[in-house]
Structure formats: C-alpha cells, structure tokens
Amino acid sequence: MNEMNTKISAIGVVPVIKLNNPERDAAPLAKALCEGGVPVAEVTFRAAGADTAIKLMKEACPEMLVGAGTVLTTEHVDKAIAAGAEFIVTPGFDPEIVKYCVEKNMPIYPGCTTPTDYHAALKFGLEVLKFFPAEQSGGLAKIKAMSAPFPMFRVMPTGGIGLNNLKEYLSCPVIAACGGSYMVTADLIDNQKWDEIIELCKKSVEIVKEARK
C-alpha cells in the first residue's frame, strides 16, 4: 500500500467529523484525538467551514493526518487541498473526482458498495476503498463476499460502526481501517466533552490492538 494507506491502516480507526463551530472546536478536538491515540480525522463538508476546520486542526497538531470527507465536487477538492488536507473521501464513486485526485497525487477513498464500483476503482489503480454506508449495505458479510472477485482491495467501512462491532470488522484481514463518528458525535463536540472523546479514542485503540493480535 502507499504511504497514506499504510498510515491510516496502522491507526485503524478514522473519526468522521462534522464541525459546526470550527473556530472554537477544531484545535481542541485535534488535541483530544491525538491524546487519545487516534491522530487522524475525516472532516466532512456537510458543515460550512470544513476547510477552516482542516486548516486549524493541522495547525494545532501538525503530525496529525487530516482529510476531507463528503467531498461532492472538484471545487471541494481544491478547497480541501488549499486548507492542507492530506486525503479525500467521497460518499460514492464519482469518476470525475477520482480522476481529478489521482492526477493531483491526492489519496482518495471513494464510497464503493457494488461490483460496478469496485470495477471502476480498479481502473484508477486504487488500493483502499470506503464502503459506505457499511451496515446498511450488507456489512462485513458483503465486504467479504466482494473481496472474492476483488482481492486486490482493502476496505474502510463507515456507517453503523461503533465500539460494539469495531473488533468484528477489524479482525477481518480485508479491513484497512474503520470510519466512525461514535467518538466525535455532535453532543460530544458541541458541548466540548474533550475528556470523553479522549476516553472513547483510547477504548478504540485497545480494540484495534486486540483485533490485530
């Protein structure tokens, strides 16, 4: 795998973040994630100011891997790159956006849940795919079934994953990492519950270790 894929896989979990108040919350959230042992974030463009959040998180924790999620246009890609994003995540497979990122040597994880999606990703030479929404799309059983004709891919499932099923997913060798918002919910962020976020991250790290023994 390439360097970014290797780094994300080594961490094992990717917090999927929607920041409503990036000026207030981006920096302390970045520090909480790093303190909890999860130095990575997918900042979604579902909230205004996602590019600001990316910039502030990178400034607060330069060692952290910060990417952009819910990227729907090439304009989003440009905004994310300008803010310092190191990877792009899309909810579906958009050939235009994938091509745009590949040409810019920007790691991209497109949402893929069908053989058609996987086949399209193969043509672009991708290594790791987002599987979204994971639980609603068939979960681990479908991921395993899809890996039979497409063994070259590793998968980053996102959607419906939490502490209760994280180990089950990560125990499967097809899984590179799991995306999730359970450690960065709106309640936790908006009410600045940084200590709770740190603890949820630490629990996640322990599960990653257990799953990969």
Sequence and secondary structure as in RCSB ss.txt:
>XXXX:A:sequence
MNEMNTKISAIGVVPVIKLNNPERDAAPLAKALCEGGVPVAEVTFRAAGADTAIKLMKEACPEMLVGAGTVLTTE
HVDKAIAAGAEFIVTPGFDPEIVKYCVEKNMPIYPGCTTPTDYHAALKFGLEVLKFFPAEQSGGLAKIKAMSAPF
PMFRVMPTGGIGLNNLKEYLSCPVIAACGGSYMVTADLIDNQKWDEIIELCKKSVEIVKEARK
>XXXX:A:secstr
  HHHHHHHHH EEEEE  S HHHHHHHHHHHHHHTT  EEEEETTSTTHHHHHHHHHHH TTSEEEEES  SHH
HHHHHHHHT   EEESS  HHHHHHHHHTT  EEEB  SHHHHHHHHHTT  EEEETTTGGGTHHHHHHHHHTT 
TT EEEEBSS  TTTHHHHHTSTTBS EEESTTS HHHHHTT HHHHHHHHHHHHHHHHHHT 
